[in-house]
Amino acid sequence: MRRRNVLALAGAATLAGCSRPVDGPGTGELLTSELPLPERFRTPLPIPPVARPVKVTADTDHYLITQRVARAELIPGTKTEIWGYDGLFPGPTLRGRKGRRMVVTVRNELPVPTSTHLHGGVTPAESDGFPTDLILPAGYSPAPPGHHSAAGRRHDTSRDYTYPMTQRAATLWYHDHRMDFTGPQVWRGLAGLFLVTDEVEDALPLPRDDRDLPLMICDRSFAADGSLKYPRRDTTHPGAGGIFHAGIFGDVILVNGAPWPRAEVPAVRHRLRLVNASNARRYRLSLSAGTITQIGSDAGLLAAPLPREDVLLAPGERVDVIADFTGLPAGTEVTMANTLGDGPAGDVMRFVITGPAADDSGVPARLSAVAALERTRAVTERRFDFRFGGGLWTINNQPYDPAGTMFSAGLGTVELWRFTSDFHHPVHVHLAHFQVLSRGANGPEPGDAGWKDTVDVRPYETVQVLVDLSGHRGRYLLHCHNLEHEDMAMMANFDIV
């Protein structure tokens, strides 16, 4: 274990006696770029292209996406090799419609295996992106030393992912989920947005079109030659040679793949779909002018709008907000800041007000029907302790076993789960959505509102959630969404029966 990682863990471990969880950027180690950092707020904000179906039938839209190596200008004037869906970073945005089935064929032209997970999707198990459900590149041996595979799982150079789209409108995202290598492969670019719409959302007067801005936020670091900087790892297993990572922080903040971009916008309401696609970094986001009103969480609209001064996002979390710039004079510069970041990481992007414009949007007092789960519905209670031990990140002191299962649960039941932790652990549950019941001795915080699939569990904190295990039967995952923790065994399988 490298000395800097030891120090990071030792510092966090001093919190053991604290009665109150600490805030901060998360558990990780900063990688310093070797390139001069670009000037902030100069690069125009890019909007990822929307994928077009290659075939449309009566009930299904078919898409084809190719994972491939490409060169992109992430830093102005410098070309960087990325691994991207369709060679883009972020990948193309997929738009799904509730009740309209989607089949997305992912073809692998990269030099490594991959597995694509729709984060927040209510998805059949065979399309969920299980870590050993690999899409292999041509000529790749399926079982090199240290490589894990699950008996009976099929490995091909392309895979059809079927999304029934039975879920409500929400801001989701998709990313690589290959076992042991999720961190470096997402870092290299394998991530994209997935937006679900429905009739409930259509009926609301929310901002639309170019006033509906998806913002995928992540941090990266760059080597002197412009390549993405990430610690070298053994080609067969990331733990070989004693390498260990508490998490990786970059010193360049990217929004939709651009460093600290700027967006010229009229002085009206805008919908901002905020996605934390960082490996380990947490963000507390605020605006220097205008107001923020939260309208959505991980799994869709809230019941009612929630005024916020700032928004906390752990890795994997999403929040939809209305940023109201009404009345701001032309030329006003509105900075989105990250109060958990130091130096350049304290800024995210900037909006520049172009002037007044007509605006027929609004934020109604009622957004959607969100029935609160009652504790009495829980058929059982479970505890999951996220902790470092024996050189690995573990759940209930168990490192991940891809062939095993931690528990089984009945389809359509509700359970009460308690998450406890030693460090910052953003806990993500595949398939199931949940509602936060409490934090420590208190009720949920404002940012816990609505249906969620990822929850921020802070050091030495207990978070209780009521989990709705509806959707599909099969094997799914519970894990920490600090991707380096995930790669170092902080995952568990569970079966829906």
Secondary structure as the mmCIF struct_conf table of DSSP 4:
data_model
#
loop_
_struct_conf.conf_type_id
_struct_conf.id
_struct_conf.beg_label_comp_id
_struct_conf.beg_label_asym_id
_struct_conf.beg_label_seq_id
_struct_conf.end_label_comp_id
_struct_conf.end_label_asym_id
_struct_conf.end_label_seq_id
HELX_RH_AL_P HELX_RH_AL_P1 ARG A 3 ALA A 13
HELX_RH_3T_P HELX_RH_3T_P1 THR A 14 GLY A 17
BEND BEND1 SER A 19 ARG A 20
HELX_LH_PP_P HELX_LH_PP_P1 PRO A 21 ASP A 23
BEND BEND2 GLY A 24 PRO A 25
BEND BEND3 THR A 27 THR A 27
STRN STRN1 GLU A 29 LEU A 30
HELX_LH_PP_P HELX_LH_PP_P2 LEU A 31 SER A 33
BEND BEND4 GLU A 34 LEU A 35
HELX_LH_PP_P HELX_LH_PP_P3 PRO A 36 GLU A 39
TURN_TY1_P TURN_TY1_P1 ARG A 40 PHE A 41
BEND BEND5 THR A 43 THR A 43
STRN STRN2 PRO A 44 PRO A 44
HELX_LH_PP_P HELX_LH_PP_P4 LEU A 45 PRO A 46
HELX_LH_PP_P HELX_LH_PP_P5 PRO A 48 PRO A 49
STRN STRN3 VAL A 50 VAL A 50
HELX_LH_PP_P HELX_LH_PP_P6 ALA A 51 ALA A 51
BEND BEND6 VAL A 54 VAL A 54
STRN STRN4 LYS A 55 VAL A 56
BEND BEND7 ALA A 58 ASP A 59
STRN STRN5 THR A 60 ALA A 72
BEND BEND8 LEU A 74 ILE A 75
TURN_TY1_P TURN_TY1_P2 PRO A 76 GLY A 77
STRN STRN6 THR A 80 TYR A 85
TURN_TY1_P TURN_TY1_P3 ASP A 86 GLY A 87
STRN STRN7 LEU A 88 LEU A 88
BEND BEND9 PHE A 89 PRO A 90
STRN STRN8 GLY A 91 ARG A 97
TURN_TY1_P TURN_TY1_P4 LYS A 98 GLY A 99
STRN STRN9 ARG A 100 ARG A 100
STRN STRN10 ARG A 101 ASN A 108
BEND BEND10 LEU A 110 VAL A 112
STRN STRN11 THR A 114 THR A 114
STRN STRN12 THR A 116 HIS A 119
TURN_TY1_P TURN_TY1_P5 GLY A 120 GLY A 120
HELX_RH_3T_P HELX_RH_3T_P2 ALA A 125 SER A 127
BEND BEND11 ASP A 128 ASP A 128
TURN_TY1_P TURN_TY1_P6 PRO A 131 THR A 132
STRN STRN13 ILE A 135 ILE A 135
HELX_LH_PP_P HELX_LH_PP_P7 LEU A 136 PRO A 137
TURN_TY1_P TURN_TY1_P7 ALA A 138 GLY A 139
BEND BEND12 PRO A 142 PRO A 142
TURN_TY1_P TURN_TY1_P8 PRO A 145 GLY A 146
TURN_TY1_P TURN_TY1_P9 ALA A 151 GLY A 152
STRN STRN14 ASP A 156 ASP A 156
BEND BEND13 THR A 157 THR A 157
STRN STRN15 SER A 158 TYR A 163
BEND BEND14 GLN A 167 GLN A 167
HELX_LH_PP_P HELX_LH_PP_P8 ARG A 168 ARG A 168
BEND BEND15 ALA A 169 ALA A 169
STRN STRN16 ALA A 170 ASP A 176
TURN_TY1_P TURN_TY1_P10 MET A 179 PHE A 181
HELX_RH_AL_P HELX_RH_AL_P2 THR A 182 TRP A 187
TURN_TY1_P TURN_TY1_P11 ARG A 188 GLY A 189
STRN STRN17 ALA A 191 THR A 197
HELX_RH_AL_P HELX_RH_AL_P3 GLU A 199 ASP A 202
TURN_TY1_P TURN_TY1_P12 ALA A 203 ALA A 203
BEND BEND16 LEU A 204 LEU A 204
HELX_RH_3T_P HELX_RH_3T_P3 ASP A 209 ARG A 211
STRN STRN18 ASP A 212 ARG A 220
STRN STRN19 PHE A 222 PHE A 222
TURN_TY1_P TURN_TY1_P13 ALA A 224 ASP A 225
BEND BEND17 GLY A 226 GLY A 226
HELX_LH_PP_P HELX_LH_PP_P9 SER A 227 SER A 227
STRN STRN20 LEU A 228 LEU A 228
HELX_LH_PP_P HELX_LH_PP_P10 LYS A 229 LYS A 229
BEND BEND18 THR A 235 THR A 236
TURN_TY1_P TURN_TY1_P14 PRO A 238 GLY A 239
HELX_RH_3T_P HELX_RH_3T_P4 ALA A 240 GLY A 242
BEND BEND19 ALA A 246 ALA A 246
STRN STRN21 ILE A 248 PHE A 249
BEND BEND20 ASP A 251 ASP A 251
STRN STRN22 VAL A 252 VAL A 255
TURN_TY1_P TURN_TY1_P15 ASN A 256 GLY A 257
STRN STRN23 ALA A 258 PRO A 259
BEND BEND21 TRP A 260 TRP A 260
STRN STRN24 ARG A 262 VAL A 265
BEND BEND22 ALA A 267 VAL A 268
STRN STRN25 ARG A 269 ASN A 276
BEND BEND23 ASN A 279 ALA A 280
STRN STRN26 TYR A 283 LEU A 287
BEND BEND24 SER A 288 GLY A 290
STRN STRN27 THR A 291 SER A 297
TURN_TY1_P TURN_TY1_P16 ASP A 298 ALA A 299
STRN STRN28 GLY A 300 ARG A 308
BEND BEND25 GLU A 309 GLU A 309
STRN STRN29 VAL A 311 LEU A 313
TURN_TY1_P TURN_TY1_P17 PRO A 315 GLY A 316
STRN STRN30 ARG A 318 ASP A 324
TURN_TY1_P TURN_TY1_P18 THR A 326 GLY A 327
HELX_LH_PP_P HELX_LH_PP_P11 LEU A 328 PRO A 329
TURN_TY1_P TURN_TY1_P19 ALA A 330 GLY A 331
STRN STRN31 GLU A 333 ASN A 338
TURN_TY1_P TURN_TY1_P20 THR A 339 LEU A 340
HELX_RH_3T_P HELX_RH_3T_P5 GLY A 343 GLY A 346
STRN STRN32 ASP A 347 ILE A 353
BEND BEND26 ALA A 365 ALA A 365
HELX_LH_PP_P HELX_LH_PP_P12 ALA A 371 GLU A 374
HELX_RH_3T_P HELX_RH_3T_P6 ARG A 375 ARG A 377
STRN STRN33 ALA A 378 GLY A 389
TURN_TY1_P TURN_TY1_P21 GLY A 390 GLY A 391
STRN STRN34 LEU A 392 ILE A 395
TURN_TY1_P TURN_TY1_P22 ASN A 396 ASN A 397
STRN STRN35 GLN A 398 GLN A 398
TURN_TY1_P TURN_TY1_P23 PRO A 402 ALA A 403
BEND BEND27 MET A 406 MET A 406
STRN STRN36 PHE A 407 ALA A 409
TURN_TY1_P TURN_TY1_P24 LEU A 411 GLY A 412
STRN STRN37 VAL A 414 SER A 421
BEND BEND28 ASP A 422 PHE A 423
STRN STRN38 HIS A 425 VAL A 429
BEND BEND29 HIS A 430 LEU A 431
STRN STRN39 HIS A 433 ARG A 439
TURN_TY1_P TURN_TY1_P25 GLY A 440 ALA A 441
STRN STRN40 ASN A 442 ASN A 442
HELX_RH_3T_P HELX_RH_3T_P7 PRO A 446 ASP A 448
BEND BEND30 GLY A 450 GLY A 450
STRN STRN41 LYS A 452 LYS A 452
BEND BEND31 ASP A 453 ASP A 453
STRN STRN42 THR A 454 VAL A 457
TURN_TY1_P TURN_TY1_P26 PRO A 459 TYR A 460
STRN STRN43 THR A 462 ASP A 468
BEND BEND32 GLY A 471 GLY A 471
STRN STRN44 GLY A 474 CYS A 480
BEND BEND33 HIS A 481 ASN A 482
HELX_RH_AL_P HELX_RH_AL_P4 LEU A 483 ASP A 487
TURN_TY1_P TURN_TY1_P27 MET A 488 ALA A 489
STRN STRN45 MET A 491 ILE A 496
#
